[in-house]
Amino acid sequence: MRYLLLLLLSLPLTAQRTSFTPGGQWLDTDGNHIDAHGGNIIYVDSLETYYWYGEHYAQPRGAACYSSQDLYNWTFEGVVIEKGDIEVFERPKVIYDQANDRYVMWFHYDGDRYSIAELGVAVSDSPTGPFELVDHYRPNGHESRDIGLYFEPDTRRAYIGYAADHVNRTVRMVELSEDYLSVTENDVDIEAHCEGPGILKRNGTFYLLTSQCSGWTPNPATYYTATDSVMGPYTERGHPFVGDAGNNSFNSQPCFIFKIPGYRNAYLYMGDRWNGRGRTESEYVWLPITITEDGEMELHWLAEWDLSLFTPARGR
């Protein structure tokens, strides 16, 4: 009896997942709903581990971190930075600074009624925190709310796309410093009234995926393309969600595009299903992104799918 009890206690609280089920209930390895919204994923080669960061709506409020070896099953690593006196803490994005072996988090730092509209930046020596706040300010004097992050592996440069000025009148793209701790003056207006930017690069073309500005209500996303530079100029291309009967991006809002290592051209759309408000139980819509032979971006609804959709590549 004692052996049986010990065996039962050693078993995982939830069954091992082997697929994604967009919009469905997603539990961590402790059996709790994953609470990491509006964030991003990084893969740390030296640790052979994925880390997922996002807004943590349960107490304590702030940014949560989850770890995984397969992208399906996630272990809660804790709240890596608490919002404390920050009234609005949204859309945390983390990048690994390989040169200095540290982790840098950027996020939307704001006050009541979104009146401050700043970027916040924090740093940690570990992917699982704690992150310490370094600074917060308006980038080059511009208001900043929803943010996205793009890392260029060839140059190891990083860029933030941010919804800027006069309640997200436009999206701007700003290049970060070499240590990722500050913004540079390389800051351009994309001239698109949108938010929730996600960015990918394929065959020398940059794809910028955004939502419209409708608060917590989902809407038809729009994508833009630019040749040669993530800074643009960008051309509007249309709504990429194919068969989107509700005209609401499969009831989701973009938050990040993750290029999955170990596969050829494997791009993961990360979207949030807010259901009227950001909350602990808000769901996730993760789908594969297709770039067609004609260079069109497409997302198709899949009730269940796994990484076998992608073609494996040698090494990561």
Contacts in CASP RR format, 6 or more apart in sequence:
PFRMAT RR
TARGET T0000
AUTHOR 0000-0000-0000
METHOD contacts of the structure
MODEL  1
MRYLLLLLLSLPLTAQRTSFTPGGQWLDTDGNHIDAHGGNIIYVDSLETY
YWYGEHYAQPRGAACYSSQDLYNWTFEGVVIEKGDIEVFERPKVIYDQAN
DRYVMWFHYDGDRYSIAELGVAVSDSPTGPFELVDHYRPNGHESRDIGLY
FEPDTRRAYIGYAADHVNRTVRMVELSEDYLSVTENDVDIEAHCEGPGIL
KRNGTFYLLTSQCSGWTPNPATYYTATDSVMGPYTERGHPFVGDAGNNSF
NSQPCFIFKIPGYRNAYLYMGDRWNGRGRTESEYVWLPITITEDGEMELH
WLAEWDLSLFTPARGR
12 29 0 8 1.000
13 29 0 8 1.000
13 30 0 8 1.000
13 31 0 8 1.000
14 27 0 8 1.000
14 28 0 8 1.000
14 29 0 8 1.000
14 30 0 8 1.000
14 31 0 8 1.000
16 72 0 8 1.000
16 73 0 8 1.000
17 72 0 8 1.000
17 73 0 8 1.000
18 72 0 8 1.000
18 306 0 8 1.000
19 72 0 8 1.000
19 304 0 8 1.000
19 305 0 8 1.000
19 306 0 8 1.000
20 71 0 8 1.000
20 72 0 8 1.000
20 286 0 8 1.000
20 304 0 8 1.000
20 305 0 8 1.000
20 306 0 8 1.000
21 303 0 8 1.000
21 304 0 8 1.000
22 250 0 8 1.000
22 284 0 8 1.000
22 285 0 8 1.000
22 286 0 8 1.000
22 287 0 8 1.000
22 301 0 8 1.000
22 302 0 8 1.000
22 303 0 8 1.000
23 251 0 8 1.000
23 273 0 8 1.000
23 283 0 8 1.000
23 284 0 8 1.000
23 285 0 8 1.000
24 283 0 8 1.000
24 284 0 8 1.000
25 33 0 8 1.000
25 283 0 8 1.000
26 33 0 8 1.000
26 34 0 8 1.000
26 283 0 8 1.000
26 284 0 8 1.000
27 33 0 8 1.000
27 34 0 8 1.000
28 34 0 8 1.000
28 66 0 8 1.000
28 74 0 8 1.000
28 75 0 8 1.000
28 76 0 8 1.000
29 73 0 8 1.000
29 74 0 8 1.000
29 75 0 8 1.000
29 76 0 8 1.000
30 75 0 8 1.000
30 76 0 8 1.000
32 76 0 8 1.000
33 280 0 8 1.000
33 281 0 8 1.000
34 52 0 8 1.000
34 66 0 8 1.000
34 74 0 8 1.000
34 76 0 8 1.000
34 284 0 8 1.000
35 56 0 8 1.000
35 57 0 8 1.000
35 58 0 8 1.000
35 64 0 8 1.000
35 280 0 8 1.000
36 52 0 8 1.000
36 53 0 8 1.000
36 54 0 8 1.000
36 55 0 8 1.000
36 56 0 8 1.000
36 63 0 8 1.000
36 64 0 8 1.000
36 65 0 8 1.000
36 66 0 8 1.000
37 54 0 8 1.000
37 55 0 8 1.000
37 57 0 8 1.000
37 255 0 8 1.000
37 272 0 8 1.000
37 278 0 8 1.000
37 282 0 8 1.000
37 284 0 8 1.000
38 54 0 8 1.000
38 55 0 8 1.000
38 90 0 8 1.000
38 91 0 8 1.000
38 92 0 8 1.000
38 255 0 8 1.000
38 256 0 8 1.000
38 270 0 8 1.000
38 271 0 8 1.000
38 272 0 8 1.000
39 52 0 8 1.000
39 53 0 8 1.000
39 54 0 8 1.000
39 55 0 8 1.000
39 91 0 8 1.000
39 92 0 8 1.000
39 93 0 8 1.000
39 255 0 8 1.000
39 256 0 8 1.000
39 270 0 8 1.000
40 52 0 8 1.000
40 53 0 8 1.000
40 54 0 8 1.000
40 92 0 8 1.000
40 93 0 8 1.000
40 94 0 8 1.000
40 148 0 8 1.000
40 149 0 8 1.000
40 255 0 8 1.000
40 256 0 8 1.000
40 258 0 8 1.000
40 270 0 8 1.000
41 50 0 8 1.000
41 51 0 8 1.000
41 52 0 8 1.000
41 53 0 8 1.000
41 71 0 8 1.000
41 256 0 8 1.000
41 258 0 8 1.000
41 268 0 8 1.000
41 270 0 8 1.000
42 50 0 8 1.000
42 51 0 8 1.000
42 53 0 8 1.000
42 94 0 8 1.000
42 95 0 8 1.000
42 96 0 8 1.000
42 127 0 8 1.000
43 49 0 8 1.000
43 50 0 8 1.000
43 51 0 8 1.000
43 261 0 8 1.000
43 316 0 8 1.000
44 51 0 8 1.000
44 96 0 8 1.000
44 127 0 8 1.000
45 261 0 8 1.000
45 316 0 8 1.000
47 127 0 8 1.000
48 69 0 8 1.000
49 67 0 8 1.000
49 68 0 8 1.000
49 69 0 8 1.000
49 127 0 8 1.000
50 67 0 8 1.000
50 68 0 8 1.000
50 69 0 8 1.000
50 71 0 8 1.000
51 65 0 8 1.000
51 66 0 8 1.000
51 67 0 8 1.000
51 77 0 8 1.000
51 94 0 8 1.000
51 127 0 8 1.000
51 128 0 8 1.000
52 65 0 8 1.000
52 66 0 8 1.000
52 67 0 8 1.000
52 68 0 8 1.000
52 74 0 8 1.000
53 63 0 8 1.000
53 64 0 8 1.000
53 65 0 8 1.000
53 80 0 8 1.000
53 92 0 8 1.000
53 93 0 8 1.000
53 94 0 8 1.000
53 105 0 8 1.000
54 63 0 8 1.000
54 64 0 8 1.000
54 65 0 8 1.000
54 91 0 8 1.000
54 92 0 8 1.000
55 62 0 8 1.000
55 63 0 8 1.000
55 64 0 8 1.000
55 89 0 8 1.000
55 90 0 8 1.000
55 91 0 8 1.000
55 92 0 8 1.000
55 278 0 8 1.000
56 62 0 8 1.000
56 63 0 8 1.000
56 64 0 8 1.000
56 79 0 8 1.000
57 278 0 8 1.000
57 279 0 8 1.000
57 280 0 8 1.000
57 282 0 8 1.000
58 280 0 8 1.000
60 79 0 8 1.000
60 82 0 8 1.000
60 83 0 8 1.000
60 84 0 8 1.000
61 82 0 8 1.000
61 83 0 8 1.000
61 84 0 8 1.000
61 89 0 8 1.000
62 79 0 8 1.000
62 81 0 8 1.000
62 82 0 8 1.000
62 83 0 8 1.000
62 84 0 8 1.000
62 89 0 8 1.000
62 92 0 8 1.000
63 79 0 8 1.000
63 80 0 8 1.000
63 81 0 8 1.000
63 89 0 8 1.000
63 92 0 8 1.000
63 105 0 8 1.000
63 107 0 8 1.000
63 131 0 8 1.000
64 76 0 8 1.000
64 77 0 8 1.000
64 78 0 8 1.000
64 79 0 8 1.000
64 80 0 8 1.000
65 76 0 8 1.000
65 77 0 8 1.000
65 78 0 8 1.000
65 79 0 8 1.000
65 80 0 8 1.000
65 127 0 8 1.000
65 128 0 8 1.000
65 129 0 8 1.000
66 74 0 8 1.000
66 75 0 8 1.000
66 76 0 8 1.000
66 77 0 8 1.000
67 74 0 8 1.000
67 75 0 8 1.000
67 77 0 8 1.000
67 127 0 8 1.000
67 128 0 8 1.000
68 74 0 8 1.000
68 75 0 8 1.000
71 260 0 8 1.000
71 268 0 8 1.000
71 307 0 8 1.000
72 306 0 8 1.000
77 128 0 8 1.000
78 128 0 8 1.000
80 105 0 8 1.000
80 124 0 8 1.000
80 128 0 8 1.000
80 129 0 8 1.000
80 130 0 8 1.000
80 131 0 8 1.000
81 92 0 8 1.000
81 105 0 8 1.000
81 122 0 8 1.000
81 129 0 8 1.000
81 130 0 8 1.000
81 131 0 8 1.000
81 132 0 8 1.000
81 133 0 8 1.000
83 89 0 8 1.000
86 109 0 8 1.000
86 110 0 8 1.000
86 111 0 8 1.000
87 110 0 8 1.000
87 111 0 8 1.000
87 112 0 8 1.000
88 108 0 8 1.000
88 109 0 8 1.000
88 110 0 8 1.000
88 111 0 8 1.000
88 112 0 8 1.000
88 114 0 8 1.000
88 116 0 8 1.000
89 107 0 8 1.000
89 108 0 8 1.000
89 109 0 8 1.000
89 110 0 8 1.000
90 107 0 8 1.000
90 108 0 8 1.000
90 110 0 8 1.000
90 145 0 8 1.000
90 146 0 8 1.000
91 107 0 8 1.000
91 108 0 8 1.000
91 146 0 8 1.000
91 147 0 8 1.000
91 148 0 8 1.000
91 196 0 8 1.000
91 255 0 8 1.000
92 105 0 8 1.000
92 106 0 8 1.000
92 107 0 8 1.000
93 105 0 8 1.000
93 106 0 8 1.000
93 107 0 8 1.000
93 147 0 8 1.000
93 148 0 8 1.000
93 149 0 8 1.000
93 160 0 8 1.000
93 256 0 8 1.000
94 103 0 8 1.000
94 104 0 8 1.000
94 105 0 8 1.000
94 106 0 8 1.000
94 127 0 8 1.000
95 103 0 8 1.000
95 104 0 8 1.000
95 106 0 8 1.000
95 149 0 8 1.000
95 151 0 8 1.000
95 158 0 8 1.000
95 180 0 8 1.000
96 102 0 8 1.000
96 103 0 8 1.000
96 104 0 8 1.000
96 127 0 8 1.000
97 103 0 8 1.000
97 104 0 8 1.000
97 179 0 8 1.000
97 180 0 8 1.000
98 156 0 8 1.000
99 156 0 8 1.000
99 178 0 8 1.000
99 179 0 8 1.000
100 179 0 8 1.000
101 125 0 8 1.000
102 123 0 8 1.000
102 124 0 8 1.000
102 125 0 8 1.000
103 123 0 8 1.000
103 124 0 8 1.000
103 125 0 8 1.000
103 126 0 8 1.000
103 127 0 8 1.000
103 129 0 8 1.000
103 131 0 8 1.000
104 121 0 8 1.000
104 122 0 8 1.000
104 123 0 8 1.000
104 179 0 8 1.000
104 180 0 8 1.000
104 181 0 8 1.000
105 121 0 8 1.000
105 122 0 8 1.000
105 123 0 8 1.000
105 124 0 8 1.000
105 131 0 8 1.000
106 119 0 8 1.000
106 120 0 8 1.000
106 121 0 8 1.000
106 147 0 8 1.000
106 149 0 8 1.000
106 160 0 8 1.000
107 119 0 8 1.000
107 120 0 8 1.000
107 121 0 8 1.000
107 122 0 8 1.000
107 147 0 8 1.000
108 118 0 8 1.000
108 119 0 8 1.000
108 120 0 8 1.000
108 144 0 8 1.000
108 145 0 8 1.000
108 146 0 8 1.000
108 147 0 8 1.000
109 116 0 8 1.000
109 118 0 8 1.000
109 119 0 8 1.000
109 120 0 8 1.000
109 136 0 8 1.000
110 116 0 8 1.000
110 117 0 8 1.000
110 118 0 8 1.000
110 145 0 8 1.000
114 145 0 8 1.000
114 167 0 8 1.000
117 138 0 8 1.000
117 143 0 8 1.000
117 144 0 8 1.000
117 145 0 8 1.000
118 136 0 8 1.000
118 137 0 8 1.000
118 138 0 8 1.000
118 144 0 8 1.000
119 136 0 8 1.000
119 137 0 8 1.000
119 138 0 8 1.000
119 139 0 8 1.000
119 144 0 8 1.000
119 147 0 8 1.000
119 160 0 8 1.000
119 162 0 8 1.000
119 183 0 8 1.000
120 133 0 8 1.000
120 134 0 8 1.000
120 135 0 8 1.000
120 136 0 8 1.000
120 137 0 8 1.000
121 133 0 8 1.000
121 134 0 8 1.000
121 135 0 8 1.000
121 136 0 8 1.000
121 181 0 8 1.000
121 182 0 8 1.000
122 131 0 8 1.000
122 132 0 8 1.000
122 133 0 8 1.000
122 134 0 8 1.000
123 131 0 8 1.000
123 132 0 8 1.000
123 134 0 8 1.000
123 181 0 8 1.000
124 130 0 8 1.000
124 131 0 8 1.000
124 132 0 8 1.000
134 181 0 8 1.000
135 181 0 8 1.000
135 182 0 8 1.000
138 144 0 8 1.000
139 160 0 8 1.000
139 162 0 8 1.000
139 172 0 8 1.000
139 174 0 8 1.000
139 183 0 8 1.000
139 187 0 8 1.000
140 174 0 8 1.000
140 183 0 8 1.000
140 185 0 8 1.000
140 187 0 8 1.000
142 162 0 8 1.000
142 164 0 8 1.000
142 165 0 8 1.000
142 172 0 8 1.000
142 187 0 8 1.000
143 164 0 8 1.000
143 165 0 8 1.000
143 166 0 8 1.000
144 162 0 8 1.000
144 163 0 8 1.000
144 164 0 8 1.000
145 162 0 8 1.000
145 163 0 8 1.000
145 164 0 8 1.000
145 168 0 8 1.000
145 195 0 8 1.000
146 162 0 8 1.000
146 163 0 8 1.000
146 168 0 8 1.000
146 195 0 8 1.000
146 196 0 8 1.000
146 197 0 8 1.000
147 160 0 8 1.000
147 161 0 8 1.000
147 162 0 8 1.000
147 163 0 8 1.000
147 196 0 8 1.000
147 197 0 8 1.000
148 160 0 8 1.000
148 161 0 8 1.000
148 162 0 8 1.000
148 196 0 8 1.000
148 197 0 8 1.000
148 198 0 8 1.000
148 199 0 8 1.000
148 255 0 8 1.000
148 256 0 8 1.000
149 158 0 8 1.000
149 159 0 8 1.000
149 160 0 8 1.000
149 161 0 8 1.000
149 199 0 8 1.000
149 256 0 8 1.000
150 158 0 8 1.000
150 159 0 8 1.000
150 160 0 8 1.000
150 161 0 8 1.000
150 198 0 8 1.000
150 199 0 8 1.000
150 200 0 8 1.000
150 201 0 8 1.000
150 230 0 8 1.000
151 157 0 8 1.000
151 158 0 8 1.000
151 159 0 8 1.000
152 158 0 8 1.000
152 159 0 8 1.000
152 201 0 8 1.000
152 230 0 8 1.000
157 175 0 8 1.000
157 176 0 8 1.000
157 178 0 8 1.000
158 175 0 8 1.000
158 176 0 8 1.000
158 180 0 8 1.000
159 173 0 8 1.000
159 174 0 8 1.000
159 175 0 8 1.000
159 176 0 8 1.000
159 199 0 8 1.000
159 230 0 8 1.000
159 231 0 8 1.000
160 173 0 8 1.000
160 174 0 8 1.000
160 176 0 8 1.000
160 183 0 8 1.000
161 171 0 8 1.000
161 172 0 8 1.000
161 173 0 8 1.000
161 174 0 8 1.000
161 190 0 8 1.000
161 197 0 8 1.000
161 199 0 8 1.000
162 171 0 8 1.000
162 172 0 8 1.000
162 173 0 8 1.000
162 174 0 8 1.000
162 197 0 8 1.000
163 170 0 8 1.000
163 171 0 8 1.000
163 194 0 8 1.000
163 195 0 8 1.000
163 196 0 8 1.000
163 197 0 8 1.000
163 213 0 8 1.000
164 170 0 8 1.000
164 171 0 8 1.000
164 172 0 8 1.000
164 189 0 8 1.000
165 172 0 8 1.000
167 213 0 8 1.000
168 193 0 8 1.000
168 194 0 8 1.000
168 195 0 8 1.000
168 213 0 8 1.000
169 193 0 8 1.000
170 189 0 8 1.000
170 190 0 8 1.000
170 191 0 8 1.000
170 192 0 8 1.000
170 193 0 8 1.000
171 189 0 8 1.000
171 190 0 8 1.000
171 192 0 8 1.000
171 194 0 8 1.000
171 195 0 8 1.000
171 197 0 8 1.000
171 208 0 8 1.000
171 210 0 8 1.000
172 187 0 8 1.000
172 188 0 8 1.000
172 189 0 8 1.000
172 190 0 8 1.000
173 187 0 8 1.000
173 188 0 8 1.000
173 190 0 8 1.000
173 230 0 8 1.000
173 231 0 8 1.000
173 232 0 8 1.000
174 183 0 8 1.000
174 184 0 8 1.000
174 186 0 8 1.000
174 187 0 8 1.000
174 188 0 8 1.000
175 183 0 8 1.000
175 184 0 8 1.000
175 186 0 8 1.000
175 187 0 8 1.000
175 231 0 8 1.000
176 182 0 8 1.000
176 183 0 8 1.000
176 184 0 8 1.000
177 183 0 8 1.000
177 184 0 8 1.000
186 231 0 8 1.000
188 231 0 8 1.000
188 232 0 8 1.000
190 208 0 8 1.000
190 224 0 8 1.000
190 232 0 8 1.000
190 234 0 8 1.000
191 234 0 8 1.000
192 208 0 8 1.000
192 210 0 8 1.000
192 222 0 8 1.000
192 224 0 8 1.000
192 234 0 8 1.000
192 236 0 8 1.000
193 212 0 8 1.000
193 213 0 8 1.000
194 210 0 8 1.000
194 211 0 8 1.000
194 212 0 8 1.000
194 213 0 8 1.000
194 222 0 8 1.000
195 210 0 8 1.000
195 211 0 8 1.000
195 212 0 8 1.000
195 213 0 8 1.000
196 210 0 8 1.000
196 211 0 8 1.000
196 253 0 8 1.000
196 254 0 8 1.000
196 255 0 8 1.000
197 208 0 8 1.000
197 209 0 8 1.000
197 210 0 8 1.000
197 254 0 8 1.000
198 208 0 8 1.000
198 209 0 8 1.000
198 210 0 8 1.000
198 254 0 8 1.000
198 255 0 8 1.000
198 256 0 8 1.000
198 257 0 8 1.000
199 206 0 8 1.000
199 207 0 8 1.000
199 208 0 8 1.000
199 209 0 8 1.000
199 230 0 8 1.000
199 257 0 8 1.000
200 206 0 8 1.000
200 207 0 8 1.000
200 209 0 8 1.000
200 257 0 8 1.000
200 259 0 8 1.000
200 267 0 8 1.000
200 289 0 8 1.000
201 207 0 8 1.000
201 230 0 8 1.000
202 265 0 8 1.000
202 267 0 8 1.000
202 291 0 8 1.000
202 295 0 8 1.000
203 291 0 8 1.000
204 227 0 8 1.000
204 228 0 8 1.000
205 225 0 8 1.000
205 226 0 8 1.000
205 227 0 8 1.000
205 295 0 8 1.000
206 225 0 8 1.000
206 226 0 8 1.000
206 227 0 8 1.000
206 229 0 8 1.000
206 230 0 8 1.000
206 232 0 8 1.000
206 234 0 8 1.000
207 223 0 8 1.000
207 224 0 8 1.000
207 225 0 8 1.000
207 257 0 8 1.000
207 291 0 8 1.000
207 297 0 8 1.000
208 223 0 8 1.000
208 224 0 8 1.000
208 225 0 8 1.000
208 226 0 8 1.000
208 234 0 8 1.000
209 221 0 8 1.000
209 222 0 8 1.000
209 223 0 8 1.000
209 240 0 8 1.000
209 254 0 8 1.000
209 257 0 8 1.000
209 269 0 8 1.000
209 297 0 8 1.000
210 221 0 8 1.000
210 222 0 8 1.000
210 223 0 8 1.000
210 224 0 8 1.000
210 254 0 8 1.000
211 218 0 8 1.000
211 219 0 8 1.000
211 221 0 8 1.000
211 222 0 8 1.000
211 249 0 8 1.000
211 253 0 8 1.000
211 254 0 8 1.000
212 219 0 8 1.000
212 220 0 8 1.000
212 221 0 8 1.000
212 222 0 8 1.000
216 274 0 8 1.000
216 276 0 8 1.000
216 277 0 8 1.000
216 278 0 8 1.000
217 276 0 8 1.000
218 248 0 8 1.000
218 249 0 8 1.000
218 251 0 8 1.000
218 252 0 8 1.000
218 253 0 8 1.000
218 273 0 8 1.000
218 274 0 8 1.000
219 247 0 8 1.000
219 248 0 8 1.000
219 249 0 8 1.000
219 253 0 8 1.000
220 239 0 8 1.000
220 241 0 8 1.000
220 244 0 8 1.000
220 247 0 8 1.000
220 248 0 8 1.000
220 249 0 8 1.000
221 239 0 8 1.000
221 240 0 8 1.000
221 241 0 8 1.000
221 249 0 8 1.000
221 253 0 8 1.000
221 254 0 8 1.000
222 236 0 8 1.000
222 237 0 8 1.000
222 238 0 8 1.000
222 239 0 8 1.000
223 237 0 8 1.000
223 238 0 8 1.000
223 239 0 8 1.000
223 240 0 8 1.000
223 297 0 8 1.000
224 234 0 8 1.000
224 235 0 8 1.000
224 236 0 8 1.000
224 237 0 8 1.000
225 234 0 8 1.000
225 235 0 8 1.000
225 237 0 8 1.000
225 295 0 8 1.000
226 232 0 8 1.000
226 233 0 8 1.000
226 234 0 8 1.000
226 235 0 8 1.000
237 296 0 8 1.000
237 297 0 8 1.000
239 247 0 8 1.000
240 289 0 8 1.000
240 296 0 8 1.000
240 297 0 8 1.000
240 298 0 8 1.000
240 299 0 8 1.000
241 249 0 8 1.000
241 250 0 8 1.000
241 299 0 8 1.000
241 301 0 8 1.000
242 298 0 8 1.000
242 299 0 8 1.000
242 300 0 8 1.000
243 300 0 8 1.000
243 301 0 8 1.000
244 250 0 8 1.000
244 301 0 8 1.000
250 285 0 8 1.000
250 287 0 8 1.000
250 299 0 8 1.000
250 301 0 8 1.000
251 273 0 8 1.000
251 285 0 8 1.000
252 271 0 8 1.000
252 272 0 8 1.000
252 273 0 8 1.000
252 285 0 8 1.000
253 271 0 8 1.000
253 272 0 8 1.000
253 274 0 8 1.000
254 269 0 8 1.000
254 270 0 8 1.000
254 271 0 8 1.000
255 270 0 8 1.000
255 271 0 8 1.000
255 272 0 8 1.000
256 270 0 8 1.000
256 271 0 8 1.000
257 267 0 8 1.000
257 268 0 8 1.000
257 269 0 8 1.000
257 270 0 8 1.000
257 289 0 8 1.000
258 267 0 8 1.000
258 268 0 8 1.000
258 270 0 8 1.000
259 266 0 8 1.000
259 267 0 8 1.000
259 268 0 8 1.000
260 266 0 8 1.000
260 267 0 8 1.000
260 268 0 8 1.000
260 307 0 8 1.000
260 310 0 8 1.000
261 315 0 8 1.000
261 316 0 8 1.000
262 312 0 8 1.000
262 313 0 8 1.000
262 315 0 8 1.000
262 316 0 8 1.000
263 307 0 8 1.000
263 310 0 8 1.000
263 311 0 8 1.000
263 312 0 8 1.000
263 313 0 8 1.000
264 310 0 8 1.000
264 311 0 8 1.000
264 312 0 8 1.000
264 313 0 8 1.000
265 291 0 8 1.000
265 310 0 8 1.000
265 311 0 8 1.000
266 288 0 8 1.000
266 307 0 8 1.000
266 310 0 8 1.000
266 311 0 8 1.000
267 288 0 8 1.000
267 289 0 8 1.000
267 291 0 8 1.000
268 286 0 8 1.000
268 287 0 8 1.000
268 288 0 8 1.000
268 289 0 8 1.000
269 285 0 8 1.000
269 286 0 8 1.000
269 287 0 8 1.000
269 288 0 8 1.000
269 289 0 8 1.000
269 299 0 8 1.000
270 284 0 8 1.000
270 286 0 8 1.000
271 284 0 8 1.000
271 285 0 8 1.000
271 286 0 8 1.000
272 278 0 8 1.000
272 282 0 8 1.000
272 283 0 8 1.000
272 284 0 8 1.000
272 285 0 8 1.000
273 282 0 8 1.000
273 283 0 8 1.000
273 284 0 8 1.000
273 285 0 8 1.000
274 282 0 8 1.000
275 282 0 8 1.000
275 283 0 8 1.000
287 299 0 8 1.000
287 300 0 8 1.000
287 301 0 8 1.000
287 302 0 8 1.000
287 305 0 8 1.000
288 299 0 8 1.000
288 302 0 8 1.000
288 305 0 8 1.000
288 309 0 8 1.000
288 310 0 8 1.000
289 297 0 8 1.000
289 298 0 8 1.000
289 299 0 8 1.000
290 297 0 8 1.000
290 298 0 8 1.000
290 299 0 8 1.000
290 300 0 8 1.000
291 297 0 8 1.000
291 298 0 8 1.000
292 298 0 8 1.000
END
